[in-house]
Amino acid sequence: MAGMIQKSDLKDCAMTGDSKSVLRTNLLGRIGRFDLLKSNLLPTIAAATDASGYLCFYVLFGNKDATSFANQFVKTQKLISELTFAEIVRGLNVYGYKVINPQGLGYIYARQ
């Protein structure tokens, strides 16, 4: 899907109102009020019949208010480096996320 958008006329930043081209950033652009982002973590599945030759995708969409994210450094330590004449700081980073408004998320089953 991202490749199709990058090859279309939407790659021209003047059409989407962006300051940078789609080819220069990971943000695919803004269409209407939606920011288009790409991810390689979405599953692809074959169509219901193998003879059709279509490849299908789940395309996620949603509102930022539907999810929450928390990030915290729980513990930090200052160490002496064994290799150089310096000090090292290491920390334990704990994070998590939660869907707080499921009505703000959805997906589209699209075929290529």
N, CA, C and O atoms as CSV, one atom per row, in Angstrom:
chain,resi,resn,atom,element,x,y,z
A,1,MET,N,N,0.829,-1.188,0.000
A,1,MET,CA,C,0.000,0.000,0.000
A,1,MET,C,C,0.872,1.250,0.000
A,1,MET,O,O,0.595,2.207,-0.723
A,2,ALA,N,N,1.928,1.241,0.813
A,2,ALA,CA,C,2.821,2.401,0.876
A,2,ALA,C,C,3.510,2.618,-0.461
A,2,ALA,O,O,3.672,3.756,-0.902
A,3,GLY,N,N,3.914,1.533,-1.105
A,3,GLY,CA,C,4.545,1.653,-2.420
A,3,GLY,C,C,3.606,2.224,-3.461
A,3,GLY,O,O,4.029,2.993,-4.324
A,4,MET,N,N,2.338,1.857,-3.389
A,4,MET,CA,C,1.362,2.384,-4.337
A,4,MET,C,C,1.166,3.884,-4.141
A,4,MET,O,O,1.015,4.617,-5.118
A,5,ILE,N,N,1.165,4.349,-2.893
A,5,ILE,CA,C,1.013,5.768,-2.619
A,5,ILE,C,C,2.260,6.536,-3.051
A,5,ILE,O,O,2.157,7.632,-3.601
A,6,GLN,N,N,3.442,5.957,-2.801
A,6,GLN,CA,C,4.683,6.622,-3.172
A,6,GLN,C,C,4.855,6.725,-4.679
A,6,GLN,O,O,5.536,7.634,-5.155
A,7,LYS,N,N,4.264,5.831,-5.431
A,7,LYS,CA,C,4.368,5.867,-6.896
A,7,LYS,C,C,3.249,6.684,-7.536
A,7,LYS,O,O,3.310,6.970,-8.732
A,8,SER,N,N,2.242,7.061,-6.776
A,8,SER,CA,C,1.116,7.798,-7.330
A,8,SER,C,C,1.430,9.292,-7.387
A,8,SER,O,O,2.542,9.714,-7.070
A,9,ASP,N,N,0.446,10.079,-7.790
A,9,ASP,CA,C,0.616,11.526,-7.858
A,9,ASP,C,C,0.704,12.165,-6.479
A,9,ASP,O,O,1.068,13.336,-6.372
A,10,LEU,N,N,0.382,11.430,-5.427
A,10,LEU,CA,C,0.444,11.974,-4.072
A,10,LEU,C,C,1.871,12.168,-3.576
A,10,LEU,O,O,2.078,12.779,-2.528
A,11,LYS,N,N,2.872,11.655,-4.320
A,11,LYS,CA,C,4.257,11.869,-3.901
A,11,LYS,C,C,4.671,13.328,-4.058
A,11,LYS,O,O,5.673,13.748,-3.479
A,12,ASP,N,N,3.920,14.100,-4.827
A,12,ASP,CA,C,4.180,15.527,-4.972
A,12,ASP,C,C,3.689,16.225,-3.712
A,12,ASP,O,O,2.501,16.171,-3.392
A,13,CYS,N,N,4.609,16.888,-2.987
A,13,CYS,CA,C,4.247,17.476,-1.702
A,13,CYS,C,C,3.293,18.657,-1.858
A,13,CYS,O,O,2.627,19.030,-0.892
A,14,ALA,N,N,3.209,19.249,-3.032
A,14,ALA,CA,C,2.284,20.369,-3.237
A,14,ALA,C,C,0.830,19.892,-3.219
A,14,ALA,O,O,-0.068,20.661,-2.876
A,15,MET,N,N,0.594,18.633,-3.584
A,15,MET,CA,C,-0.778,18.117,-3.613
A,15,MET,C,C,-1.293,17.834,-2.206
A,15,MET,O,O,-2.478,18.020,-1.929
A,16,THR,N,N,-0.403,17.382,-1.311
A,16,THR,CA,C,-0.846,17.024,0.032
A,16,THR,C,C,-0.668,18.155,1.029
A,16,THR,O,O,-1.141,18.048,2.161
A,17,GLY,N,N,0.001,19.237,0.644
A,17,GLY,CA,C,0.192,20.365,1.548
A,17,GLY,C,C,1.331,20.187,2.526
A,17,GLY,O,O,1.422,20.927,3.505
A,18,ASP,N,N,2.206,19.219,2.285
A,18,ASP,CA,C,3.341,18.974,3.171
A,18,ASP,C,C,4.530,19.827,2.746
A,18,ASP,O,O,4.605,20.283,1.605
A,19,SER,N,N,5.461,20.037,3.681
A,19,SER,CA,C,6.653,20.802,3.360
A,19,SER,C,C,7.734,19.930,2.719
A,19,SER,O,O,8.611,20.451,2.030
A,20,LYS,N,N,7.686,18.608,2.934
A,20,LYS,CA,C,8.666,17.682,2.364
A,20,LYS,C,C,7.951,16.621,1.544
A,20,LYS,O,O,6.788,16.304,1.789
A,21,SER,N,N,8.656,16.087,0.581
A,21,SER,CA,C,8.099,15.053,-0.279
A,21,SER,C,C,7.953,13.734,0.477
A,21,SER,O,O,8.647,13.494,1.464
A,22,VAL,N,N,7.062,12.901,0.013
A,22,VAL,CA,C,6.844,11.579,0.591
A,22,VAL,C,C,8.112,10.733,0.475
A,22,VAL,O,O,8.377,9.892,1.334
A,23,LEU,N,N,8.876,10.947,-0.560
A,23,LEU,CA,C,10.073,10.154,-0.794
A,23,LEU,C,C,11.185,10.477,0.204
A,23,LEU,O,O,12.116,9.685,0.343
A,24,ARG,N,N,11.118,11.621,0.906
A,24,ARG,CA,C,12.181,12.026,1.831
A,24,ARG,C,C,11.888,11.700,3.284
A,24,ARG,O,O,12.804,11.732,4.106
A,25,THR,N,N,10.662,11.390,3.629
A,25,THR,CA,C,10.304,11.125,5.018
A,25,THR,C,C,9.608,9.777,5.133
A,25,THR,O,O,9.212,9.195,4.123
A,26,ASN,N,N,9.456,9.278,6.358
A,26,ASN,CA,C,8.708,8.045,6.605
A,26,ASN,C,C,7.212,8.307,6.627
A,26,ASN,O,O,6.414,7.379,6.496
A,27,LEU,N,N,6.832,9.559,6.792
A,27,LEU,CA,C,5.424,9.946,6.767
A,27,LEU,C,C,4.972,9.983,5.318
A,27,LEU,O,O,5.546,10.714,4.510
A,28,LEU,N,N,3.972,9.222,4.983
A,28,LEU,CA,C,3.525,9.146,3.596
A,28,LEU,C,C,2.773,10.392,3.159
A,28,LEU,O,O,2.589,10.611,1.961
A,29,GLY,N,N,2.344,11.194,4.088
A,29,GLY,CA,C,1.646,12.419,3.737
A,29,GLY,C,C,0.387,12.581,4.557
A,29,GLY,O,O,0.087,11.790,5.452
A,30,ARG,N,N,-0.328,13.613,4.228
A,30,ARG,CA,C,-1.569,13.920,4.916
A,30,ARG,C,C,-2.647,14.073,3.861
A,30,ARG,O,O,-2.548,14.908,2.962
A,31,ILE,N,N,-3.668,13.260,3.984
A,31,ILE,CA,C,-4.806,13.327,3.064
A,31,ILE,C,C,-6.025,13.621,3.907
A,31,ILE,O,O,-6.389,12.834,4.781
A,32,GLY,N,N,-6.652,14.742,3.649
A,32,GLY,CA,C,-7.761,15.169,4.489
A,32,GLY,C,C,-7.230,15.501,5.863
A,32,GLY,O,O,-6.331,16.332,5.990
A,33,ARG,N,N,-7.760,14.877,6.890
A,33,ARG,CA,C,-7.265,15.061,8.258
A,33,ARG,C,C,-6.463,13.869,8.748
A,33,ARG,O,O,-6.198,13.755,9.945
A,34,PHE,N,N,-6.072,12.978,7.842
A,34,PHE,CA,C,-5.385,11.755,8.221
A,34,PHE,C,C,-3.904,11.821,7.870
A,34,PHE,O,O,-3.544,12.157,6.742
A,35,ASP,N,N,-3.043,11.501,8.839
A,35,ASP,CA,C,-1.618,11.324,8.591
A,35,ASP,C,C,-1.411,9.876,8.189
A,35,ASP,O,O,-1.814,8.968,8.915
A,36,LEU,N,N,-0.789,9.651,7.044
A,36,LEU,CA,C,-0.562,8.304,6.551
A,36,LEU,C,C,0.845,7.859,6.939
A,36,LEU,O,O,1.828,8.500,6.569
A,37,LEU,N,N,0.938,6.766,7.680
A,37,LEU,CA,C,2.203,6.194,8.108
A,37,LEU,C,C,2.319,4.786,7.563
A,37,LEU,O,O,1.310,4.127,7.313
A,38,LYS,N,N,3.550,4.319,7.376
A,38,LYS,CA,C,3.708,2.948,6.891
A,38,LYS,C,C,4.314,2.075,7.979
A,38,LYS,O,O,5.058,2.544,8.839
A,39,SER,N,N,3.977,0.801,7.917
A,39,SER,CA,C,4.481,-0.168,8.882
A,39,SER,C,C,4.698,-1.495,8.164
A,39,SER,O,O,3.933,-1.861,7.272
A,40,ASN,N,N,5.740,-2.206,8.560
A,40,ASN,CA,C,5.970,-3.537,7.995
A,40,ASN,C,C,5.483,-4.625,8.938
A,40,ASN,O,O,5.833,-5.792,8.762
A,41,LEU,N,N,4.689,-4.269,9.927
A,41,LEU,CA,C,4.206,-5.228,10.909
A,41,LEU,C,C,2.771,-5.699,10.649
A,41,LEU,O,O,2.255,-6.529,11.397
A,42,LEU,N,N,2.130,-5.190,9.613
A,42,LEU,CA,C,0.753,-5.584,9.326
A,42,LEU,C,C,0.727,-6.913,8.579
A,42,LEU,O,O,1.544,-7.134,7.685
A,43,PRO,N,N,-0.197,-7.793,8.932
A,43,PRO,CA,C,-0.235,-9.092,8.264
A,43,PRO,C,C,-0.822,-8.990,6.864
A,43,PRO,O,O,-1.735,-8.201,6.619
A,44,THR,N,N,-0.291,-9.790,5.950
A,44,THR,CA,C,-0.874,-9.937,4.618
A,44,THR,C,C,-1.385,-11.366,4.518
A,44,THR,O,O,-0.767,-12.298,5.033
A,45,ILE,N,N,-2.505,-11.523,3.858
A,45,ILE,CA,C,-3.082,-12.853,3.715
A,45,ILE,C,C,-3.511,-13.055,2.278
A,45,ILE,O,O,-3.780,-12.089,1.565
A,46,ALA,N,N,-3.576,-14.278,1.856
A,46,ALA,CA,C,-4.039,-14.595,0.510
A,46,ALA,C,C,-5.552,-14.450,0.474
A,46,ALA,O,O,-6.223,-14.548,1.501
A,47,ALA,N,N,-6.068,-14.222,-0.695
A,47,ALA,CA,C,-7.513,-14.073,-0.856
A,47,ALA,C,C,-8.200,-15.416,-0.605
A,47,ALA,O,O,-7.549,-16.445,-0.427
A,48,ALA,N,N,-9.517,-15.376,-0.595
A,48,ALA,CA,C,-10.290,-16.583,-0.282
A,48,ALA,C,C,-10.032,-17.700,-1.290
A,48,ALA,O,O,-10.028,-18.876,-0.926
A,49,THR,N,N,-9.818,-17.342,-2.541
A,49,THR,CA,C,-9.526,-18.366,-3.545
A,49,THR,C,C,-8.122,-18.140,-4.079
A,49,THR,O,O,-7.729,-17.003,-4.338
A,50,ASP,N,N,-7.374,-19.204,-4.243
A,50,ASP,CA,C,-6.014,-19.099,-4.754
A,50,ASP,C,C,-5.980,-18.691,-6.219
A,50,ASP,O,O,-4.981,-18.133,-6.674
A,51,ALA,N,N,-7.043,-18.955,-6.969
A,51,ALA,CA,C,-7.069,-18.646,-8.393
A,51,ALA,C,C,-7.184,-17.144,-8.655
A,51,ALA,O,O,-6.840,-16.682,-9.743
A,52,SER,N,N,-7.661,-16.379,-7.677
A,52,SER,CA,C,-7.863,-14.943,-7.912
A,52,SER,C,C,-6.537,-14.199,-8.009
A,52,SER,O,O,-6.429,-13.234,-8.765
A,53,GLY,N,N,-5.528,-14.632,-7.258
A,53,GLY,CA,C,-4.226,-13.983,-7.317
A,53,GLY,C,C,-4.146,-12.668,-6.574
A,53,GLY,O,O,-3.162,-11.945,-6.728
A,54,TYR,N,N,-5.130,-12.337,-5.784
A,54,TYR,CA,C,-5.115,-11.088,-5.040
A,54,TYR,C,C,-4.382,-11.255,-3.713
A,54,TYR,O,O,-4.418,-12.322,-3.099
A,55,LEU,N,N,-3.725,-10.198,-3.285
A,55,LEU,CA,C,-3.088,-10.163,-1.977
A,55,LEU,C,C,-3.871,-9.173,-1.129
A,55,LEU,O,O,-4.116,-8.046,-1.560
A,56,CYS,N,N,-4.263,-9.578,0.062
A,56,CYS,CA,C,-5.121,-8.753,0.906
A,56,CYS,C,C,-4.357,-8.256,2.122
A,56,CYS,O,O,-3.424,-8.907,2.593
A,57,PHE,N,N,-4.765,-7.091,2.627
A,57,PHE,CA,C,-4.098,-6.433,3.746
A,57,PHE,C,C,-5.125,-5.998,4.781
A,57,PHE,O,O,-6.278,-5.720,4.452
A,58,TYR,N,N,-4.692,-5.943,6.028
A,58,TYR,CA,C,-5.444,-5.254,7.060
A,58,TYR,C,C,-4.831,-3.864,7.198
A,58,TYR,O,O,-3.656,-3.738,7.540
A,59,VAL,N,N,-5.603,-2.835,6.940
A,59,VAL,CA,C,-5.135,-1.457,7.032
A,59,VAL,C,C,-5.734,-0.857,8.300
A,59,VAL,O,O,-6.952,-0.711,8.408
A,60,LEU,N,N,-4.876,-0.510,9.259
A,60,LEU,CA,C,-5.329,0.023,10.536
A,60,LEU,C,C,-5.558,1.523,10.435
A,60,LEU,O,O,-4.856,2.215,9.698
A,61,PHE,N,N,-6.533,2.021,11.170
A,61,PHE,CA,C,-6.765,3.452,11.284
A,61,PHE,C,C,-7.279,3.746,12.675
A,61,PHE,O,O,-7.769,2.857,13.371
A,62,GLY,N,N,-7.163,5.001,13.077
A,62,GLY,CA,C,-7.647,5.351,14.400
A,62,GLY,C,C,-7.304,6.758,14.806
A,62,GLY,O,O,-6.667,7.509,14.067
A,63,ASN,N,N,-7.737,7.094,15.993
A,63,ASN,CA,C,-7.534,8.399,16.595
A,63,ASN,C,C,-6.493,8.269,17.698
A,63,ASN,O,O,-6.418,7.235,18.361
A,64,LYS,N,N,-5.688,9.311,17.899
A,64,LYS,CA,C,-4.660,9.260,18.942
A,64,LYS,C,C,-5.275,9.147,20.333
A,64,LYS,O,O,-4.643,8.597,21.234
A,65,ASP,N,N,-6.469,9.644,20.527
A,65,ASP,CA,C,-7.118,9.586,21.835
A,65,ASP,C,C,-7.588,8.183,22.209
A,65,ASP,O,O,-8.018,7.962,23.341
A,66,ALA,N,N,-7.514,7.236,21.283
A,66,ALA,CA,C,-7.980,5.875,21.560
A,66,ALA,C,C,-6.946,5.052,22.318
A,66,ALA,O,O,-7.292,4.025,22.903
A,67,THR,N,N,-5.687,5.477,22.322
A,67,THR,CA,C,-4.632,4.710,22.981
A,67,THR,C,C,-3.871,5.591,23.960
A,67,THR,O,O,-3.906,6.818,23.877
A,68,SER,N,N,-3.185,4.937,24.887
A,68,SER,CA,C,-2.305,5.665,25.800
A,68,SER,C,C,-0.972,4.929,25.868
A,68,SER,O,O,-0.900,3.724,25.630
A,69,PHE,N,N,0.071,5.666,26.193
A,69,PHE,CA,C,1.422,5.114,26.264
A,69,PHE,C,C,2.119,5.726,27.462
A,69,PHE,O,O,2.016,6.931,27.693
A,70,ALA,N,N,2.827,4.907,28.229
A,70,ALA,CA,C,3.577,5.388,29.392
A,70,ALA,C,C,5.011,4.879,29.298
A,70,ALA,O,O,5.255,3.747,28.881
A,71,ASN,N,N,5.957,5.730,29.691
A,71,ASN,CA,C,7.375,5.419,29.616
A,71,ASN,C,C,8.047,5.973,30.862
A,71,ASN,O,O,7.805,7.120,31.238
A,72,GLN,N,N,8.894,5.165,31.512
A,72,GLN,CA,C,9.528,5.622,32.744
A,72,GLN,C,C,10.870,4.913,32.932
A,72,GLN,O,O,10.985,3.713,32.687
A,73,PHE,N,N,11.886,5.671,33.372
A,73,PHE,CA,C,13.150,5.082,33.796
A,73,PHE,C,C,13.021,4.742,35.275
A,73,PHE,O,O,12.919,5.641,36.110
A,74,VAL,N,N,13.025,3.466,35.603
A,74,VAL,CA,C,12.779,3.011,36.965
A,74,VAL,C,C,14.055,3.080,37.804
A,74,VAL,O,O,14.019,3.492,38.963
A,75,LYS,N,N,15.168,2.679,37.221
A,75,LYS,CA,C,16.407,2.612,37.972
A,75,LYS,C,C,17.568,3.040,37.085
A,75,LYS,O,O,17.626,2.657,35.917
A,76,THR,N,N,18.489,3.826,37.625
A,76,THR,CA,C,19.686,4.232,36.896
A,76,THR,C,C,20.913,3.962,37.760
A,76,THR,O,O,20.853,3.997,38.989
A,77,GLN,N,N,22.019,3.695,37.087
A,77,GLN,CA,C,23.286,3.447,37.777
A,77,GLN,C,C,24.410,4.168,37.047
A,77,GLN,O,O,24.402,4.273,35.820
A,78,LYS,N,N,25.376,4.665,37.816
A,78,LYS,CA,C,26.577,5.258,37.254
A,78,LYS,C,C,27.708,4.261,37.454
A,78,LYS,O,O,27.961,3.833,38.580
A,79,LEU,N,N,28.399,3.883,36.366
A,79,LEU,CA,C,29.456,2.891,36.400
A,79,LEU,C,C,30.762,3.492,35.884
A,79,LEU,O,O,30.757,4.493,35.168
A,80,ILE,N,N,31.861,2.877,36.251
A,80,ILE,CA,C,33.171,3.245,35.732
A,80,ILE,C,C,33.452,2.357,34.522
A,80,ILE,O,O,33.320,1.135,34.604
A,81,SER,N,N,33.836,2.961,33.412
A,81,SER,CA,C,34.124,2.200,32.204
A,81,SER,C,C,35.434,1.449,32.348
A,81,SER,O,O,36.416,1.987,32.859
A,82,GLU,N,N,35.443,0.198,31.892
A,82,GLU,CA,C,36.657,-0.614,31.938
A,82,GLU,C,C,37.563,-0.369,30.744
A,82,GLU,O,O,38.762,-0.640,30.807
A,83,LEU,N,N,37.001,0.140,29.660
A,83,LEU,CA,C,37.773,0.300,28.433
A,83,LEU,C,C,38.355,1.702,28.271
A,83,LEU,O,O,39.422,1.861,27.678
A,84,THR,N,N,37.675,2.711,28.785
A,84,THR,CA,C,38.135,4.088,28.630
A,84,THR,C,C,38.138,4.778,29.981
A,84,THR,O,O,37.647,4.238,30.973
A,85,PHE,N,N,38.696,5.972,30.006
A,85,PHE,CA,C,38.717,6.781,31.215
A,85,PHE,C,C,37.450,7.630,31.241
A,85,PHE,O,O,37.486,8.832,30.976
A,86,ALA,N,N,36.333,6.987,31.565
A,86,ALA,CA,C,35.039,7.680,31.527
A,86,ALA,C,C,34.065,6.973,32.458
A,86,ALA,O,O,34.349,5.909,33.006
A,87,GLU,N,N,32.912,7.601,32.613
A,87,GLU,CA,C,31.825,7.017,33.394
A,87,GLU,C,C,30.670,6.686,32.458
A,87,GLU,O,O,30.441,7.367,31.458
A,88,ILE,N,N,29.947,5.624,32.807
A,88,ILE,CA,C,28.821,5.149,32.003
A,88,ILE,C,C,27.563,5.217,32.864
A,88,ILE,O,O,27.593,4.931,34.061
A,89,VAL,N,N,26.468,5.598,32.234
A,89,VAL,CA,C,25.174,5.590,32.917
A,89,VAL,C,C,24.300,4.558,32.219
A,89,VAL,O,O,24.149,4.593,30.998
A,90,ARG,N,N,23.727,3.643,32.987
A,90,ARG,CA,C,22.785,2.687,32.427
A,90,ARG,C,C,21.492,2.775,33.221
A,90,ARG,O,O,21.487,3.118,34.403
A,91,GLY,N,N,20.391,2.455,32.539
A,91,GLY,CA,C,19.105,2.571,33.193
A,91,GLY,C,C,18.136,1.496,32.748
A,91,GLY,O,O,18.295,0.881,31.694
A,92,LEU,N,N,17.139,1.290,33.569
A,92,LEU,CA,C,16.066,0.345,33.262
A,92,LEU,C,C,14.855,1.143,32.825
A,92,LEU,O,O,14.273,1.895,33.606
A,93,ASN,N,N,14.481,0.968,31.558
A,93,ASN,CA,C,13.363,1.697,30.968
A,93,ASN,C,C,12.149,0.768,30.916
A,93,ASN,O,O,12.223,-0.311,30.328
A,94,VAL,N,N,11.048,1.171,31.519
A,94,VAL,CA,C,9.816,0.389,31.537
A,94,VAL,C,C,8.760,1.155,30.754
A,94,VAL,O,O,8.596,2.361,30.942
A,95,TYR,N,N,8.047,0.462,29.883
A,95,TYR,CA,C,7.021,1.127,29.082
A,95,TYR,C,C,5.827,0.209,28.908
A,95,TYR,O,O,5.907,-0.998,29.136
A,96,GLY,N,N,4.725,0.804,28.500
A,96,GLY,CA,C,3.514,0.036,28.257
A,96,GLY,C,C,2.496,0.859,27.500
A,96,GLY,O,O,2.617,2.080,27.404
A,97,TYR,N,N,1.504,0.195,26.971
A,97,TYR,CA,C,0.444,0.869,26.232
A,97,TYR,C,C,-0.881,0.189,26.535
A,97,TYR,O,O,-0.925,-0.947,27.007
A,98,LYS,N,N,-1.955,0.906,26.255
A,98,LYS,CA,C,-3.276,0.363,26.506
A,98,LYS,C,C,-4.286,1.051,25.588
A,98,LYS,O,O,-4.184,2.251,25.333
A,99,VAL,N,N,-5.238,0.302,25.103
A,99,VAL,CA,C,-6.352,0.877,24.345
A,99,VAL,C,C,-7.387,1.337,25.363
A,99,VAL,O,O,-7.936,0.526,26.109
A,100,ILE,N,N,-7.654,2.649,25.391
A,100,ILE,CA,C,-8.596,3.173,26.375
A,100,ILE,C,C,-9.944,3.526,25.757
A,100,ILE,O,O,-10.923,3.701,26.482
A,101,ASN,N,N,-10.011,3.633,24.430
A,101,ASN,CA,C,-11.269,3.920,23.752
A,101,ASN,C,C,-11.333,3.079,22.476
A,101,ASN,O,O,-10.914,3.548,21.418
A,102,PRO,N,N,-11.846,1.854,22.549
A,102,PRO,CA,C,-11.837,0.983,21.379
A,102,PRO,C,C,-12.693,1.488,20.216
A,102,PRO,O,O,-12.507,1.048,19.081
A,103,GLN,N,N,-13.619,2.395,20.479
A,103,GLN,CA,C,-14.440,2.939,19.394
A,103,GLN,C,C,-13.614,3.843,18.470
A,103,GLN,O,O,-14.052,4.148,17.360
A,104,GLY,N,N,-12.435,4.271,18.910
A,104,GLY,CA,C,-11.594,5.152,18.101
A,104,GLY,C,C,-10.620,4.410,17.204
A,104,GLY,O,O,-9.807,5.050,16.535
A,105,LEU,N,N,-10.672,3.069,17.163
A,105,LEU,CA,C,-9.781,2.272,16.333
A,105,LEU,C,C,-10.570,1.368,15.403
A,105,LEU,O,O,-11.708,0.998,15.692
A,106,GLY,N,N,-9.954,1.019,14.285
A,106,GLY,CA,C,-10.609,0.113,13.357
A,106,GLY,C,C,-9.624,-0.377,12.315
A,106,GLY,O,O,-8.452,0.001,12.326
A,107,TYR,N,N,-10.101,-1.217,11.419
A,107,TYR,CA,C,-9.279,-1.684,10.324
A,107,TYR,C,C,-10.134,-1.896,9.084
A,107,TYR,O,O,-11.342,-2.121,9.160
A,108,ILE,N,N,-9.469,-1.817,7.950
A,108,ILE,CA,C,-10.098,-2.056,6.661
A,108,ILE,C,C,-9.445,-3.301,6.063
A,108,ILE,O,O,-8.225,-3.452,6.106
A,109,TYR,N,N,-10.242,-4.161,5.523
A,109,TYR,CA,C,-9.744,-5.330,4.804
A,109,TYR,C,C,-9.683,-4.939,3.342
A,109,TYR,O,O,-10.717,-4.840,2.681
A,110,ALA,N,N,-8.472,-4.713,2.824
A,110,ALA,CA,C,-8.319,-4.213,1.457
A,110,ALA,C,C,-7.558,-5.215,0.614
A,110,ALA,O,O,-6.724,-5.961,1.127
A,111,ARG,N,N,-7.839,-5.234,-0.664
A,111,ARG,CA,C,-7.113,-6.113,-1.562
A,111,ARG,C,C,-6.372,-5.282,-2.596
A,111,ARG,O,O,-6.772,-4.165,-2.923
A,112,GLN,N,N,-5.299,-5.840,-3.097
A,112,GLN,CA,C,-4.457,-5.137,-4.062
A,112,GLN,C,C,-4.981,-5.331,-5.454
A,112,GLN,O,O,-4.402,-4.812,-6.408
